[in-house]
Amino acid sequence: MVWLFWVLGACNFSSEAPVLVEGDAASQARTLTACDSVQHETTGLGEAYSFDFECAIQYLKNAGCDFALDPNGDGEFIASSAIEDLVEDAANCQRGTSCTGCDDGDSASTIATCTDLAKVAYWTESEWADLSTQCPVTLTDAQACAIDGVQFTADEAECATRFFATMDCDSCADLFDSRVCEDAINDPATCQVGGTCTGCDDGDARANGVTCGEIEAYSYLGPVSAQQLLDHVRANPCTDACVPVCEGRTCGDDGCGGTCGECGDGDACDTYGQCTKEGCTIEDVYFNWYEKECALTFFEGMDCATCDALLPSRVCEDAINNAALCQKGDVCTGCDDQDTIDDGVSCDEIAGYAYLGSSTAADLLAWVQADVTCGVPDMVVDGVPLTNAQATSITEVANRATLAQLDDEAGLSTATATALIDGRNHTINSVAATSGVGQSAMEKLRDYSAIFVPIEIPDEAWEDDFTHDEADEIPDADQTGHVTQVRVQGAPPDARAESVVIDVLHDAKNQIEVELIAPNGARYLIWDFETNPPTSVDIDPEWVADIPPNGTWTLAVRDYTPGVIGESLGWNLHVATP
């Protein structure tokens, strides 16, 4: 757990700066706000930096129009253009032919956040480095932490991190913007509200625990949400014992610092808490898991003649370890080490065979890839070797199995089964691309496809109109806008979204943009700031041609211009077959 705390006196102000001492009323009233380059800088930097925001602003105010600021002494001064922008006074602070940023209306006195400061003209890595020296933030694991400027005691921080480590999508969304929850859970199979899973590509899953720093970095979590989190943990103190969360998991973190189980030798725990097979390395030559299985099978079942046809005889003698069965020369190489193939074979044992080096390992790899023992797969999908027949069978399961068959009989999670049904009209590639499908799920589909019997369901009328009919105010001058969703279910694979009917009450519709977002994240502009936009809009058939209808469709109504308040009364998505 990483904690942040304020060290009094860390701001080494110039002689004009007020110095805060312990007990000073000003010091006691201050709230720690750490500027973090990872979170607040929009451009990539070579290193990570942090400094105290209030300290930095006070330092810059006191420095005024000083073009020789170099707190870390590296010879790179804080940029003159940045100083001009912060002072914003061309008459008294202009170094070149113009005053950079003097016309943008902000200055050191008006900048309120770390992000605002990072946007100052010519603010670069040098400026981050200088202020990190001038106004350092010290790290310790013995104190409470600050999340977006909101201070948590040690107990409150423990409850906050435990909340994010154990909550589900619904309990999180009760408190926060759904995008915070998506980034925290980091798994679109279990938490995706809109067309995309926000933050799910940053690799920061919670299986390795949660820290205050990670919480602060969640998408769309700012000071308001941090205060909501503090209010929640104060109202719900976690003084009771942590309850492990292992339902549906066989391995990985349990949310309480423990584990849901350990995988066996040669297996690894995937992001869904399932043990999956791993390959191995023999003399610096990597064998994926099915190549490994082929190699082990070869050594466990071969005889001396079969081995000699591929490998040096001394390797074969050591592997079989029986001079009566396999001795080519005067001695049986390795026959005195008691390591026979009768008790099974491992990659380490193969690597330990006499005279087996990297070139022989490469020969072995080429041999198992070329067939002989295990057969060559026609393809490898999500790390699972498949024949063409198996791929066809898996595709049939994905397109025809019921939710109960996929969930109860095949052993997939409900979320993964639902995602497969929503994306129907599958190929083997689209099955692999479905949310929640990885090596473990693909193996389950492969095994289930061998026994799958389709349930014939008689044709029935299916719903072709999907409506959201709740009225709500459109946020004024807001880029996010009013966002609502409908969920399409039961449509046949060849159906496609055909049209949208929109009911918006607004006296200045030329201020309105309306965007439709498909289940796969594709976006379609419905209204584009038109004075008299149509209430019914046909969707371009080419745009929707490759988008299966089932899943969650999102409509975003945005009013970018302040002044006129409007209302979204509802909308309808019509789905039709050719």
Steps between C-alpha positions, in 0.01 A plus 500: 500500500637838405415792724557871449558754775612860527838575653497849652768724369548301178445808287835674481363845417716793400563759771176677408288188556319440829649207688248267665597352834332231706208645693457790258126552436557527127681168502227329696232627259672372189385187314762292326457500122771308317556567130596174332650504149354156423149626573508870411741530209355441151833437328736212567797570729818306547448468876220539756489817713286634783484823695265679739266724302449776757870519571575527126241774439630702796858459374407619150299795633790614716753454218300725268678593177823319578642330190781328692306246706689169522415330832665168416818668371518303173561813292154485340295799618122496527396609150468876448180441304354318802598790726337748259182293493491477880567871557284609204622860496662604173599839638707352780580143392595446138828349392472476123299675234167387647353399834415132478158416643428853609168498318349184645364649821671264744794561733660356810217663697221329305643151441308264726613147414808298411360442152463877445860551604621226265327682212701820547694597188823302448448297818729200449693235689751760614227692684372181666855416612565850639179515707547143623826623653350827627179352646548128559232258614644234728371141494456277801296194585447610859252783435159547341465586134350776287282416197447796269564740787262325745678374811434146629615368836681165500178316592297692241759427234489130587121501458524694173748260343304202630181641344657511153667162548172322580208697346312395190384715209155571648615592851768726352257672260274583796771743613698607195496577132489159325828584324676501838365149563604374157858620551511358854372153404685509167307213345239573232352155553378599847476879483426693181213747503537682167645415165854473633666397824673815630854437622484126427808521281737638764592159644426611855269226625427461871625141525828636641327717759395867504687808625401861561708600198313255278164629624603859426597396145160344418334668202251774597578478872562855620469690830119468508510122463788478749285684756210263425735209562610649834137558604421140408780341701420723798138389485602137446818441701662170415577398856374148437716232348555520126279253309693325222339508154574175317169405338576366153877528555747219561812712542623856540438779754195468728468873572623464856869444446459126463448269207212301349737211432827407337554354155691180447846473352514634147171690536438873546207702636326708232310828550176310557638303794535175305807278472625468144787303354844646442780399273860446601854575388748221421857619448383853408247363246139586588226238462142622527274281712384262229853474352617423852237227535611348170866499610418340834280242329782417258752429776251313717400258222796471260742210467871510424463471122237776481715730710817424306324600179466852632753567775863415585523147642644624829184709558290187439713287733463755782124532440424125496762430766515126439818352351313184403260701282709788374879496479668587177869520596714345771313672784146612569525877542306626803378155595636540852289803599184301585288744294279276288193583293287259703397772748417755233703772332528873561658782302776528759578130463519531122734799534715290734554212256864448408607677179164673454576863419319784326549360148354162602212679678434693178493171308252362752278808464503477121413131524194546727384791285522280192262236638607142591382480862214741562386610157530849359209732583342687210500813712574631846230725647556670837788257558280196434593269208197419286423297193273652237223265615537616861491866395179435305344323799596784737344752262178296492489497881554876514222562247241245612541407867258645753613710795441203731712272281789746483478587868408172671622231261805659333605666826536858371424797722159660452662818373706314238202290390286813465771675298518203260124506451496877447766472229346217301571429136844394622812381328775334703683834502200691635456233769860560607443877499192478723533659842596239760625240251863403557692175517291354782166582334623377160602167653155467659332576167722247324419228753129580505473511121580126493177420688281797404144421385306805374162570653257572220292803592191568283492830317320763701431865447782709641491856621635743241462833683707589803401814687633724775206716607619680813514880469797684641669840475790533254807637684570852375844571347620151589715282273381174656135584450194292578586132453240221494495141380279225362590133492416295192439130568361212300558647154609242239861518378405652163301787655645851503418832667296693242384833640490727805210719615599783734277723713687808619341819635738791444448856370838508325556162340797640307685475834435125517713205391361146519721193465407131489755256642478132401577206732844465338583867567442624143354854490238647264410871489119543504470879542778742416394842632216528248234770536213264421630143537267210414343307785542172310838414351583198282836342586744463210486128403872496421586629848291238675573209262762337723340585836288219654186645656503334841661689785486843661441803275572846639361841400690812605319837473742789548437875532831681466366858524389659829176689545214283372391201707349205317351163581538152354158332502614160373610307194437180308730265309335292226663170398399310187598196295582526126 
